[in-house]
Amino acid sequence: MPTIDRNPTRLVQIGSTAIGGGRPVLVQSMCATKTSDVEATVEQVEHLDKAGAGVVRIAVDTPRDARALAEIRDRSMANLSVDLQENYRVAKEVAPLVDKIRYNPGHLYHHEPDRPWQDKVRFLADTAAAADCAIRVGVNCGSVDPAIQNRFEADDSIGPMLASALEHCEFLDSIGFRRYCVSLKDSDPAKVIEANRRFAVQRPDVPLHLGVTEAGMPPEGIVKTRIALERLLSEGIGDTLRVSLTVPNSQKHQEIEAGRQILADVAAGNFQTPAQIAEATTPGRLNIISCPSCSRVQNGDFVELAQQIREMTAYAAQYPITIAVMGCRVNGPGETDDADLGVWCGPTQVNLKRRGEKVGSFNYDEILEKLREELDKLIGELQNSPER
């Protein structure tokens, strides 16, 4: 694959591969199977590995997941990353089984809320160092630590993300742990560009993992991701990436294919046309964001529901309304709050929000009609607005 000139960042070893230090940009993906289902997860890990994933991420939420990870590790030679959620202490059990730990600074305050976050990060760093694995500090727009969020104006979403990332980098450096990378992700490509640009100026030494979170379904999700990644990569920013798509489990390889195509096109100087970019970013149009299919999704019908919502809402294409479709408890509660309409999918019920306020919980066979009702109300308000 052609190479891309990049800013010099330090080398971070991840199993048998590495990022930064002049290495080629690495493409990653994440399993969408239940981690406790060892057979299905091993099959998907190997499928993604053969498709060209340099690192494959697996979520661990429960002790059962952790036990399954031990068997998955025994049966796969792929470079594995584990995605930690609220219970940071599970790192002790899983770090020896993987090559990288990913934690979200915004989730650390959930577990043992009275314990300083610095103690928790020190625990993670010590655990990673003992297990010979790397760390990703993964900052997401919808789950920033409230203590940092409160330092900024309500309409500033980039400032809290950047402050959180820089704060964690400074602390990791201060305790002597430097085998880490950072990601700053948002569902808005423009914000991804701005956040990563600003971080690269202040910490040019730290490798960056690029991506647009909740990019959505292909082809729109690929277009959104390309908008951010083309710009950043062409400026020398980025050492590894993921194209986060809402696709069925059997189609997870599309993330790898899309990522490799973006890298090839940037290296060759082939970029999206202004018309393509305008189609995806022009204000005043319906915007559907949906989180990528992953092992945290609590009901496999989430992916099909996201596709049904896209089809059902086509009649509202010309209205400036954002609909968020989330598949799990990790991203669902927080990342539907900023949308005009938010759909958060649980195991048997779908939670519907309107501008952060809960409308109700509905069965999967009821939610489309309920969503349409709320969408029609919003359209009516827009049509009757004196600004229109």
C-alpha positions in Angstrom: 0.0 0.0 0.0 1.4 3.5 -0.8 2.7 5.4 2.2 1.6 8.8 3.5 4.0 11.4 4.9 3.1 12.0 8.5 4.2 14.1 11.5 6.8 12.3 13.6 5.3 10.7 16.7 6.9 8.2 19.1 6.7 4.5 18.4 4.1 2.5 20.4 4.4 -1.3 20.2 1.2 -3.2 20.0 1.8 -6.9 20.0 3.6 -7.9 16.8 2.9 -4.5 15.2 3.4 -0.8 16.0 2.1 2.6 15.4 3.9 5.9 15.2 7.6 6.2 14.7 7.2 6.4 10.9 5.4 3.1 10.6 2.6 2.8 8.0 -0.9 3.9 9.2 -2.6 0.9 10.8 -6.3 0.0 10.1 -8.3 -1.4 13.1 -11.7 -2.8 13.7 -13.8 -4.2 16.5 -15.7 -7.4 17.0 -19.5 -7.2 17.0 -20.0 -10.7 18.4 -20.8 -11.3 22.1 -17.4 -11.8 23.7 -18.8 -14.7 25.8 -19.6 -16.5 22.5 -16.1 -17.8 22.0 -16.7 -19.6 18.7 -18.3 -16.6 17.0 -15.7 -14.2 18.4 -12.7 -16.2 17.4 -14.2 -16.6 13.9 -14.7 -12.8 13.6 -11.3 -12.0 15.0 -9.7 -14.2 12.3 -12.0 -12.8 9.6 -11.0 -9.2 10.5 -7.3 -10.2 10.8 -7.3 -11.8 7.4 -9.1 -8.7 5.9 -6.1 -6.6 7.0 -6.9 -5.4 10.6 -3.6 -4.6 12.3 -5.5 -4.7 15.7 -8.8 -6.2 16.6 -10.7 -4.7 19.6 -12.9 -6.8 21.9 -15.2 -5.4 24.6 -15.1 -6.9 28.1 -18.0 -6.0 30.4 -18.4 -9.0 32.7 -16.3 -11.7 34.4 -17.8 -14.1 31.9 -16.4 -12.0 29.1 -13.0 -12.0 30.8 -13.0 -15.8 31.1 -14.0 -16.1 27.4 -11.1 -13.8 26.4 -8.6 -16.3 27.8 -9.8 -18.9 25.4 -10.0 -16.4 22.5 -6.4 -15.5 23.1 -5.3 -19.1 23.1 -7.0 -19.6 19.7 -5.9 -16.5 17.9 -2.5 -14.9 17.0 -4.1 -11.6 16.0 -3.1 -8.4 17.9 -5.9 -7.9 20.4 -7.1 -4.7 22.2 -9.6 -4.9 25.1 -12.2 -2.2 25.5 -12.7 -1.4 29.2 -15.9 0.3 30.5 -16.8 1.4 34.0 -15.0 -1.3 35.9 -11.4 -0.4 35.3 -10.2 -3.1 37.7 -11.0 -5.9 35.2 -7.8 -4.8 33.5 -5.8 -6.9 36.0 -7.5 -10.0 34.7 -7.5 -9.2 31.0 -4.2 -7.2 30.4 -2.0 -10.4 30.2 -4.3 -11.7 27.4 -4.1 -8.7 25.1 -1.7 -6.3 23.4 -3.5 -3.0 24.2 -6.0 -1.6 26.7 -8.4 1.1 25.7 -10.1 3.1 28.4 -12.4 6.2 28.2 -11.5 8.9 30.7 -15.2 9.8 30.9 -16.1 6.4 32.2 -13.6 6.3 35.1 -15.8 8.3 37.5 -18.7 5.7 37.3 -16.8 3.0 39.4 -15.5 3.9 42.8 -16.6 7.6 42.3 -14.8 8.8 45.5 -11.5 7.5 44.3 -9.4 10.1 42.3 -9.1 9.3 38.6 -5.3 9.6 38.9 -5.3 6.5 41.2 -7.3 4.6 38.6 -5.1 5.6 35.7 -2.0 4.7 37.7 -3.5 1.3 38.3 -4.2 0.9 34.6 -0.7 2.0 33.7 1.0 -0.3 36.2 -1.2 -3.2 35.0 -0.4 -2.5 31.4 3.3 -2.2 32.1 3.4 -5.5 34.0 1.5 -7.3 31.2 3.7 -5.7 28.4 0.8 -4.0 26.6 0.0 -0.5 25.3 -2.8 1.8 26.3 -5.2 4.0 24.2 -6.8 7.0 25.9 -10.1 7.0 24.1 -11.9 10.3 24.5 -15.5 10.5 23.1 -17.7 13.6 22.6 -20.7 12.1 24.4 -19.0 10.7 27.5 -16.6 13.4 28.8 -16.0 13.5 32.6 -18.5 16.0 34.0 -15.8 17.5 36.2 -14.0 18.6 33.0 -17.2 19.4 31.0 -18.2 21.9 33.7 -15.1 24.0 33.1 -16.4 24.9 29.6 -19.4 26.6 28.0 -22.3 24.3 27.3 -21.9 24.7 23.5 -18.1 23.9 23.5 -17.7 20.2 22.8 -14.2 20.3 21.6 -12.6 22.0 24.6 -13.6 19.4 27.1 -12.4 16.5 24.9 -9.0 18.2 24.3 -8.6 19.1 28.0 -9.3 15.5 29.0 -6.9 14.0 26.5 -4.1 16.4 27.4 -4.7 15.9 31.2 -4.4 12.2 30.9 -1.3 12.4 28.7 0.4 14.7 31.2 -0.4 12.3 34.0 0.8 9.2 32.2 4.0 11.0 31.4 4.5 12.0 35.0 4.4 8.4 36.2 6.7 7.2 33.5 4.3 5.4 31.2 4.7 6.5 27.6 3.5 3.5 25.7 0.1 5.0 24.8 -1.8 6.7 22.0 -4.9 8.9 22.0 -8.2 9.2 20.1 -10.6 12.2 20.1 -13.8 11.2 18.4 -17.1 13.0 17.5 -19.9 12.2 15.2 -19.3 15.5 13.4 -16.3 15.3 11.0 -15.5 19.0 11.4 -15.2 18.6 15.1 -13.0 15.5 14.6 -10.7 17.6 12.4 -10.5 20.5 14.8 -9.9 18.4 17.9 -7.2 16.3 16.4 -5.5 19.3 14.8 -5.4 21.1 18.1 -4.1 18.1 19.9 -1.4 17.5 17.3 -0.1 21.0 17.8 0.1 20.6 21.6 1.3 17.0 21.7 3.0 16.3 18.4 4.9 13.3 20.0 1.7 11.3 20.8 0.4 8.9 18.2 -3.2 9.5 17.2 -6.0 7.0 16.5 -8.4 8.6 14.0 -12.1 8.0 13.6 -15.6 9.4 13.4 -17.7 7.9 16.1 -21.3 7.0 15.2 -20.5 7.6 11.6 -23.5 5.5 10.7 -24.4 3.1 7.9 -22.6 2.8 4.5 -22.3 4.6 2.2 -23.0 7.8 4.3 -20.9 6.6 7.2 -17.9 6.1 4.9 -18.4 9.5 3.4 -18.5 11.2 6.8 -15.3 9.3 7.9 -13.5 10.2 4.7 -14.2 13.9 5.2 -12.3 13.9 8.5 -9.6 11.4 7.7 -8.7 12.7 4.3 -8.1 16.2 5.8 -6.1 14.9 8.8 -4.0 12.3 7.0 -3.1 14.8 4.2 -1.8 17.1 6.9 0.4 14.4 8.4 -1.9 13.7 11.4 -2.8 10.2 12.3 -1.0 6.9 13.0 -3.9 4.4 13.1 -7.6 4.5 12.2 -11.0 2.9 12.3 -14.0 3.4 10.1 -16.9 2.8 12.5 -19.9 1.5 10.5 -23.3 0.2 11.5 -23.3 -3.1 9.6 -24.4 -6.7 10.3 -21.8 -8.9 11.9 -21.1 -10.7 8.6 -20.1 -7.4 7.0 -17.6 -6.1 9.6 -14.8 -6.5 7.0 -16.3 -3.4 5.3 -14.6 -1.3 8.0 -11.2 -2.7 7.0 -11.9 -2.3 3.3 -13.1 1.3 3.7 -10.1 2.2 5.9 -7.6 0.7 3.4 -9.2 2.5 0.5 -9.1 5.8 2.3 -5.3 5.3 2.9 -4.7 4.3 -0.7 -6.7 7.3 -2.0 -5.0 9.8 0.3 -1.6 8.5 -0.7 -2.6 8.8 -4.4 -4.1 12.2 -4.0 -7.6 11.1 -4.7 -10.1 13.0 -2.5 -13.8 13.3 -2.4 -15.3 15.9 -4.6 -16.8 19.2 -3.1 -20.2 17.9 -4.1 -19.8 14.7 -2.1 -18.6 16.7 0.9 -21.4 19.2 0.7 -24.0 16.4 0.5 -22.8 15.0 3.8 -22.1 18.2 5.7 -24.6 20.9 4.4 -26.5 22.4 7.3 -30.3 22.2 7.2 -30.6 18.5 6.3 -31.7 15.4 8.2 -28.7 13.9 9.9 -28.8 10.3 11.2 -26.0 9.1 13.4 -25.7 5.5 14.6 -23.0 3.8 16.6 -21.0 1.1 15.1 -22.0 -2.5 15.5 -20.0 -4.0 18.3 -20.1 -6.6 21.1 -21.8 -4.2 23.5 -25.0 -4.0 21.4 -27.7 -5.5 23.5 -30.0 -6.7 20.7 -28.8 -7.7 17.3 -32.0 -6.1 15.9 -30.3 -2.7 16.4 -28.6 -2.8 13.1 -31.7 -3.7 11.2 -33.6 -1.0 13.1 -31.1 1.6 12.2 -31.6 0.7 8.5 -35.4 0.9 8.9 -35.1 4.3 10.5 -33.0 5.6 7.6 -35.7 4.4 5.2 -38.7 5.6 7.2 -37.3 9.1 7.7 -36.4 9.7 4.1 -39.4 12.0 3.7 -37.8 14.4 6.2 -34.5 14.7 4.3 -34.7 18.5 3.9 -35.2 19.3 7.6 -32.4 20.2 10.0 -33.1 17.4 12.4 -30.6 15.0 14.0 -31.6 11.5 14.9 -29.2 9.3 17.0 -29.6 5.6 17.0 -27.5 3.9 19.7 -27.1 0.2 20.4 -26.0 -0.2 24.0 -26.0 1.2 27.5 -22.5 2.5 27.2 -23.1 5.1 24.5 -26.9 5.2 24.6 -27.8 7.3 27.6 -25.3 10.1 27.0 -24.9 10.3 23.3 -28.7 10.5 22.5 -29.0 13.6 24.7 -27.6 16.0 22.1 -29.8 14.8 19.3 -33.3 16.1 18.4 -34.5 12.5 18.6 -32.5 9.7 20.3 -33.2 6.0 20.0 -31.3 3.9 22.6 -31.8 0.2 22.1 -31.9 -2.2 25.1 -32.3 -6.0 25.1 -36.1 -6.0 24.7 -37.1 -2.3 24.8 -36.1 0.8 22.8 -35.8 4.1 24.7 -36.9 7.2 22.8 -35.7 10.6 23.7 -36.6 14.0 22.4 -33.9 16.6 23.0 -32.6 14.8 26.0 -36.0 14.2 27.6 -37.3 10.6 27.7 -40.5 10.1 25.7 -40.9 6.4 26.8 -39.7 2.9 26.3 -41.3 0.8 23.5 -41.1 -2.6 22.0 -39.0 -3.1 18.9 -42.2 -3.5 16.8 -43.6 -0.2 18.1 -40.6 2.1 17.9 -40.8 3.1 14.3 -44.3 4.5 14.6 -43.5 6.3 17.8 -40.4 7.8 16.2 -42.4 9.0 13.3 -44.9 10.7 15.6 -42.2 12.6 17.3 -40.5 13.4 14.0 -43.7 14.8 12.6 -44.1 17.0 15.7 -40.6 18.5 15.1 -41.3 19.1 11.4 -44.5 20.9 12.4 -42.7 23.1 14.8 -40.1 23.9 12.1 -42.8 24.7 9.5 -44.5 27.0 11.9 -41.3 28.7 13.0 -41.3 32.5 12.2 -37.6 32.0 11.0 -38.7 29.7 8.3 
